[in-house]
């Protein structure tokens, strides 16, 4: 869900950096061929991810939830020299489209793909991260945060996507709505954690920027 009126979002896109050609192609192919294409970050949020990465210039990035690779490419634009992204996803069926566009983008040697359950894979990583992007199953956001917080460099940034969840986080969730209940708890959790400072932005479906002190 986009919270900005369509004409306002278009104005914002028109007055932001143009979507790179390779990402426009990936955007189009995702909408043509892949299930649930709205999961893709898209032009405006993609440029936000790119800008944040360029401001941080991370040496090491962790992405939880690759999908078709759009957000990984956006963040790769801001990598420090010899920097790398580790991106984890459990769905190997999207590997072909991911690899295709990682190659086209010129960042294939800096993007390292891991397939499996992120809850199992993250503890295996002997890395310290400057930037983490959480964009996977919502019910595990708090678990992902707990797994990465001690792997962050001081001043590192954790980005969390879909934290407004189509506005459902402002309503009383039904008993069976596990994802909404999990996101409500997660949003409260990271806002009260004394190790970090957080701001929630109503970009697209909600994007939280959390800085590690």
C-alpha positions in Angstrom: 0.0 0.0 0.0 1.2 3.5 -0.8 0.1 6.1 1.7 0.8 9.2 -0.5 -1.9 10.2 -3.0 -1.0 9.0 -6.5 -0.3 12.5 -7.9 1.9 13.4 -4.9 3.9 10.2 -5.3 4.3 10.8 -9.0 5.5 14.4 -8.3 8.0 13.0 -5.8 9.3 10.4 -8.3 9.5 13.1 -11.0 11.6 15.2 -8.8 13.9 12.5 -7.5 16.8 10.8 -9.3 15.6 8.9 -12.4 15.2 5.1 -11.9 18.3 3.5 -13.5 17.6 1.7 -16.7 18.6 -1.7 -15.4 16.2 -1.3 -12.4 13.4 -0.1 -14.7 13.9 -3.3 -16.7 13.9 -5.4 -13.5 10.8 -3.6 -12.3 9.0 -4.3 -15.6 10.0 -8.0 -15.7 9.0 -8.6 -12.1 5.6 -7.2 -12.7 5.3 -9.4 -15.9 6.6 -12.7 -14.5 6.7 -12.9 -10.7 4.0 -13.5 -8.2 3.2 -10.6 -5.8 5.2 -8.0 -7.7 4.2 -5.3 -5.2 6.9 -6.7 -2.9 9.4 -5.0 -5.2 10.8 -1.7 -3.7 10.1 0.3 -6.8 11.4 3.7 -8.0 10.9 6.1 -5.0 11.8 3.6 -2.2 14.7 2.3 -4.3 16.1 5.8 -4.6 15.8 6.2 -0.9 17.7 2.9 -0.3 20.3 4.1 -2.8 20.7 7.5 -1.1 21.0 6.0 2.4 23.7 3.6 1.2 25.6 6.4 -0.6 25.5 8.5 2.6 26.7 5.5 4.7 29.1 4.0 2.1 28.9 0.6 3.8 31.7 -1.9 3.6 29.4 -4.7 4.6 25.6 -5.0 4.0 23.2 -7.7 5.0 19.8 -8.0 3.2 17.2 -10.4 4.7 14.8 -11.1 1.8 16.2 -10.8 -1.8 13.0 -11.2 -3.9 14.1 -10.4 -7.4 17.1 -8.4 -6.4 15.9 -4.8 -6.9 16.8 -3.5 -3.4 20.1 -5.3 -3.4 21.1 -3.4 -6.5 19.9 -0.1 -5.1 22.1 -0.5 -2.0 25.0 -1.8 -4.0 25.1 1.6 -5.7 26.4 3.1 -2.4 28.9 0.4 -1.4 32.4 1.4 -0.3 35.3 0.3 -2.5 35.5 -3.5 -2.2 32.3 -3.5 -0.2 29.9 -6.4 -0.4 26.3 -7.3 0.2 25.1 -10.7 1.6 21.5 -11.3 0.6 19.5 -14.1 2.1 16.4 -15.7 0.7 14.7 -19.0 1.0 13.2 -19.0 -2.5 15.7 -20.4 -5.0 13.2 -20.2 -7.8 14.0 -16.5 -8.3 17.8 -17.2 -8.7 17.7 -16.9 -12.5 16.2 -13.4 -12.5 18.4 -12.3 -9.6 21.6 -13.4 -11.4 20.5 -11.9 -14.7 20.1 -8.4 -13.2 23.0 -8.6 -10.8 25.1 -9.2 -13.9 23.4 -6.4 -15.8 23.9 -4.0 -13.0 27.7 -4.6 -12.8 27.5 -5.5 -9.1 27.4 -9.3 -9.4 30.9 -9.8 -7.8 29.8 -7.7 -4.8 26.5 -9.3 -4.2 26.7 -12.7 -2.4 23.6 -14.8 -2.4 22.7 -17.2 0.4 19.7 -19.5 0.1 18.0 -20.8 3.3 16.2 -19.8 6.4 17.6 -16.5 7.6 17.1 -17.5 11.2 19.6 -20.4 10.6 21.9 -18.5 8.2 22.5 -15.2 10.1 24.2 -16.9 13.1 26.7 -18.5 10.7 27.9 -15.1 9.5 31.1 -13.9 11.0 30.7 -10.3 9.9 30.1 -6.8 11.3 27.6 -4.8 9.2 27.3 -1.2 8.5 23.8 -1.6 6.9 21.1 -4.2 7.3 17.8 -4.3 5.3 15.0 -6.4 6.8 12.4 -7.3 4.2 11.2 -10.8 4.8 8.5 -12.7 6.7 7.0 -10.1 9.1 6.4 -12.5 11.9 10.1 -12.8 12.4 11.2 -9.2 12.2 11.9 -9.1 16.0 13.9 -12.3 15.7 16.0 -10.9 12.8 16.6 -7.7 14.8 17.8 -9.7 17.8 20.2 -11.7 15.6 21.7 -8.7 13.8 22.0 -6.1 16.6 25.2 -7.5 18.0 26.6 -7.8 14.5 26.3 -4.1 13.8 29.2 -1.6 13.7 28.7 1.5 15.9 26.7 4.0 13.8 25.4 1.2 11.6 21.8 1.4 10.2 19.0 -1.2 10.2 16.3 -0.6 7.7 12.9 -2.3 8.2 10.4 -2.4 5.3 6.6 -2.7 5.4 6.3 -1.5 9.0 3.0 0.2 8.4 1.5 -3.0 6.8 -1.2 -1.2 4.7 -2.1 0.7 7.9 -3.1 -2.4 9.8 -0.7 -1.6 12.6 -2.9 1.3 13.6 -5.9 -1.0 14.0 -6.8 -3.8 16.4 -5.6 -7.0 14.7 -7.8 -10.1 14.5 -6.7 -13.1 16.5 -5.4 -14.9 13.3 -3.5 -11.9 11.9 -0.1 -13.0 13.1 1.9 -10.6 10.8 0.1 -7.4 12.0 0.5 -8.4 15.7 4.1 -9.1 15.1 4.8 -5.8 13.4 3.0 -3.8 16.2 5.2 -5.5 18.7 8.3 -5.0 16.5 7.6 -1.3 16.0 7.3 -0.8 19.8 10.3 -2.9 20.5 12.8 -1.1 18.4 11.5 2.3 19.4 12.1 1.5 23.1 15.5 -0.2 22.7 18.1 2.0 24.3 20.8 0.7 22.0 19.3 2.4 19.0 17.4 5.4 17.8 14.6 5.0 15.3 12.4 7.0 12.9 9.5 5.5 11.0 8.9 7.1 7.6 5.6 6.7 5.7 7.4 5.9 2.5 5.5 3.3 0.4 4.3 0.7 3.0 6.4 2.2 5.8 10.2 2.2 6.2 12.0 2.4 9.5 15.5 3.8 9.8 17.2 2.5 13.0 20.7 3.8 13.9 22.8 1.8 16.3 24.4 4.0 18.9 
